[in-house]
């Protein structure tokens, strides 16, 4: 009889060690053509305690006609008060783009990389723009390993990553395997457009708590990794547009079991009538054991809370904060 631990290991090997194209092929062979069958497969993954989001993404990307996006995502967009906002959401990157990204970055990419996803804001008159995407965020990861978290699993993780994409050549060398980034967006400007300057002006929370209608909202995942079953790291970007202003939140969240919790938020606020843009970067960190102790007597679902940065953010002390602003005319 196969033990529960062996079954979990076998399933995890199937999901995380096989090339993405091979996983997709096997999923197609399962003929997941009904919602019930998809639910049954996801339930099986949960019982085996593996990352079912990988399977769901593969079903979305390669399923038999189900939830399959168009080859070229036109994206969502809105134009409001002289600003254009675009979001693009596509399935997990395939082997070819992953190989290209690996060669350019010089490091192995995360387990789930959404290389075609992005959020972009443009000021039509001045030509100023800011974009959030996975490649530029990963390009800021420490590639020398100077800030790499020293844990007993790091060597095992490096060896495991050599087998993740057997059909491409990966560059495996020491680097920050938690994919921690202080990415604040990629700014592009014209000669006449202003640049960010240091500022002490905070984001006006009072304006954001008004019951204004939300004209546009999107939540875009850029990358995610389970850190070889030793935690989680992810980068996502949310944006909401109201009639008079917008707010964007780019959040990096990392939990490394037994070591540390880390949240790095970049908030971008734009007031349309004045053209003021405020960018606020806040980094928070706390030791893993400290957070575990605080959650020990919680009545909530502790494992779920440990994966939810919204529940944890106020528990982590601020270790760094920077504010900048500019005026667009």
N, C-alpha and C positions, 0 to 999 in steps of 0.2 A: 504494500500500500504506500502511495506517495504521501509523505507528510505535508502538513500545511506550509511549513517553511520551504520545503523543496518545491511545492507547487508555486508559491510566490516567486521563488528564485527563477524557476523556469519561465513563468509569465513575464517577469521583469526583463529577463534576457531577451525574450521575443520582442518586447516593446522598445527597450532602450538600447539594445546592442545590435539589432538588425538595421541595415540601411533603410532609410525612409521609403525608398521605392519598393523594397522587398516587403515591408510592413503593409504598404498600400495594396500590393498584389495579394498578400494573404487575406487582407480584409475584404477585398473584392471576392475572393473565393468563398467567403462566408455568406455571400449573397444576402447582405443586410438590406432587405428591401422593404421592411415594415418598421414602424415606430416601435412595435413590441420587441422585435429582434434587436434593435439598437439598444433599447432599454435593458434587455437581458444581458447583452455583452458589457455594457457599462457597469451593471450590477455585479457581474462576475469580476471585473477589474477592481471594483471597490472591495469585494470580499478578499481579493488577493493583495489588497493594499498597494496597488501600483497606480501610476499616474494615468487615470482614465482620460484626462484632457488630451493626451497624445492621440489616443484612439479616436476620440470625437473629432479632433482636427483632421485626422487622416480620413475619417468617413466623410467629412464635409468636403475634403479636397478631392477624394478619389472614389467616393461611393457611386453606386450604380444609378446615376442620374439624380441622386438625392442631394439637395442643398449645394449643388455644384455651382460655383460662381462663374461668371463669364471670364473668358481668357484674359481680357484686359479690363481691370476695374476702373470705371469712370469716376468712382469716388462720390462722396457727398460734398456739397458746397453751399455756401450762402454768401451774399454780398450785403453788407450792412454799413451804412454811413461812411462809405469810402474805403471799407476794408473787405477783402475777400478771404474767406476761410475755407480750406479744403481738408478733407480727411480721406485716407485710402486704407481699406482693410481687405487683405487677401490671405489665403491659407499659408501654412508653414512653407518656408522656402524649400525648394527641391535640391537634389545633389549638385547640379551644375552651378546655380547661384551660390550655394554654400561653399563649393570649392573656390570660386572666384573671390568670395568674401574672405575665406581663410587665407588665401595667398596675399590679399591686400592688407589684411589686418596683421598677419603674422602670428595669430593665435587661433586656437580651436574655438569655434562659436558655441553658444549655449545650445542645450538640448532642443529647445523650441525657439527657432529664430524666424521672425516675421519680417524678412528683409524688404518687402514691398510696402509695408505699412508706414504711414506717416501722417503728421498733422502739420499744416502750413497756414500761416497768416501773412497776408500781403496788404501793404498800404498802397493803394492804386496811384495816388498822386506823386508820392516821393520815390516809389520803387523799393522802399524798405520792406524786408520780409524776414520772418523767422520760421524755421522748420524743425520738427522733432522726428528723428528716424533712428533705426537700430544701428546702422553702420557707424554713424558719427558718435553715437553713445559708446559703442564698444571700442572705438578708436581711442577713447580716453581711459580705458582700462589699463592698469599698470602691466606692461608687457615684459618687464625685467624681473618681476617677482619680488621686488624690494618691499612691497606692502602686502605680499601674499600671506594669508592667514595660515599659521603653522598648526596643522592638525594631523592626526595619525592617518587620516583617510586621504590626504592629498596625493600621495604616491599611487595609491590604489585607483584614485579617480583619473589620474593622468594615464595610467595603463588602460583603464576601461575606455577612455575617449579614443584610443587608437583603434578600437573596434566598432565605434559607433557608426562610422560611414566607411565601410570596407571598400566601396567603389570609388572613393576619391582619396587623394593624397593630402594628409593633414600635417600641419606644422605643429609638432608637439614639443614644447619647451616651457621652462618655468614662467609662470605669469600669475596674476591674481585670479585664481580659479573661482572666486566668488562673483566675478564680473562687476565689482563695485565701480561705479562711475559717478562723477560729479557733473554730468552733462546738464547744461543749461539751455540747450537749443543751438541751432546753427543759424547765425545771422548773416544775411546778405543785404548789401546796401548799394545805392547809387552814390555818385560823388556829392550830390546835394543832400543826401539823407543824413541825419544825425547819428551819433554813436552813443551807446550806453555810458553813463557817467555815474560814479559812486553817489549814493543818496541815502538820506536817513528817513525818507518819506515812506511810511508803511502803506500797505494795501488797505484801502478804506472798507473795512469789513461791514460797516453800517450800510453802505450802498448795496452790498451783496446780499444782505439779509432782507431787503425789500421784496415784497411779493410780486416782482416783475415777471411778465410772461417769458418763458424760455423759447426763443425762436429756433434754436439749433442746439443739439447735444450729441456728443459721440464719445465713446470709450475705446481707445485703440491700444492693443497689446503690441509691444515691440520685441520683447524676448522674455524667456522663462527657462529656468533650469532647476532640477531637483537636487543638485549638488551630490550626485551619487547616493541618494537616499539619506543624506546628512542634513537636510534642511530645504530651503527654497530661496531662489533669487529671481526677481522679475522687475521689468521696467514697463510702465504703462503710461498712457497720456489721456487725460479727460479734458474736454472743452465744453463750455456752455456759453451761448450768445444770447444776451438780452437786448432789448431795443436801444439802450443807451450805453452799454458796456459789455465786455466779455471777460471771462476768467478761464485760464488754462492751468491745469495741474499735471506736471510730469513727475511721477513718483517712482523712485527706486526703492525696493524693499528687499531685505536679505535677512534670513534667519539661518545661522549656522549652529546646529545642535551642539550644546555643551560649550559654546564659545561666545557668540555675540548676536544681538539684534541690531539692525542698521536701517534707518530710513533717511533718504535724501530727497527733499521736495524742491521743485522749481515751480513757482507760481508766477504767471504772467497776467497782469491786469491791464486792460486798455479802456480808457474813458473816451468814447467816440467824439463827444462834443469838443473836448479840449485837445485831443490827440495825445494825451499823456499815456506813456507806457511805463509801468512799474514791473521790474523783475526782482523777485525775492527768492533767494536760495537758502534753505534751512537744512542742516544735517543733524541728525539725532542718532545716538548710540547708547546701548546699555548692555551689560554682561548678561549672558543667557540665564545663569543661575539666579540673578537678581529678579528678572522678570518671572521666572518660574515660581519663585517664592511669593511674589505679589499675587500670582494667579492661583496659588495653592488653595485658597479658601473661596474662590469665586464660584458662584452658582451657575455660571454660564458654561458652555462647552469649551473647555480649556484647549484641546487640540485644534478646534476651529478658530479660536481666538489667536492662537499662535501662528496662524496662516493669514490673519486679517490685519493689515497695517492700520486700517481705520479704527480698530479696537485698541491697538497698541501704541499709536502715535503719541498720546499724551503721557504714556508711561516712560517714554524715552527722553532723557534730558537733551537739550540743545547743546551741541558741541561746536557749531559754526553757523553763522548767519551773515549773509551779504545782501544789500539792496542796491539796485541801480534804477535809473530812470532816463527817459528821453521824451522829447516833444516832437510829434510829427505834424507838419503843416502842409 
